[in-house]
Amino acid sequence: MKTILVIEDEKDLAELIAFNLENEGYRPLIALDGISGLEAVRSNPPDLILLDLMLPGLLGTEICKLLKKNEKTAAIPIIMLTAKGEEIDRVVGFEVGADDYMVKPFSTRELLLRVKAVLRRTMPEKTAEKRITIGLVTIDTERHLVNVAGEEIILTTTEFKLLLNLAERLGRVQSRDILLQNVWGYNYVGDSRTVDTHVTRLRTKLGEAGEMIKTVRGFGYKMEE
């Protein structure tokens, strides 16, 4: 049974979400403010976090930053829940490490579909090849580890899958739509910035090796040695 932590200060909404998650076979937990939510993650890491952006005590963006910087919690997928719907707010959510973003009000059915999709894409996948080496980058597909020039780089699950997708198709251009399908598991209608933001963050983490990820203007990305 997957544990899902709902960090949401609107008690009625948090309880409604928890009720529907439980009906779907998940084990929901609730935290009504940012500080208690962060403590709950650190004491008993869940399988997924539904995180409100505007929280008392500690903002959702700050919680996300702290969790993604910690090796023990960096891989936990996070879906941002917020009343803010401007593109810049979505971009900020992805920049701090969120795996998905939902704007209130949202349907419970859509939320459950997003939860399933995020959990599905963050599950370890069996791969025939255990290691892929491209230039300074070594990808251990079995252990989900990435090294650049011998130094381990901490990536989120989505960043790892994005890098692996590009590496496995070395030299081949991947459109943003194809990357959304292969990495995220479903389409973000009209939201190609999701891919752009994650690629930017991935390049930064890879340092000099990030230059191997090339932008194909107006189309997508490819990785070249």
Secondary structure, DSSP 8 states (H G I E B T S, - for coil): --EEEEE-S-HHHHHHHHHHHHHTT-EEEEESSHHHHHHHHHHS--SEEEEESS-SSS-HHHHHHHHHHSTTTTTS-EEEEES--SHHHHHHHHHTT-SEEEESS--HHHHHHHHHHHHHHTS----S-SEEEETTEEEETTTTEEEETTEEE---HHHHHHHHHHHHTTT--EEHHHHIIIIISS--TT-THHHHHHHHHHHHHHGGGGGGEEEETTTEEEE--
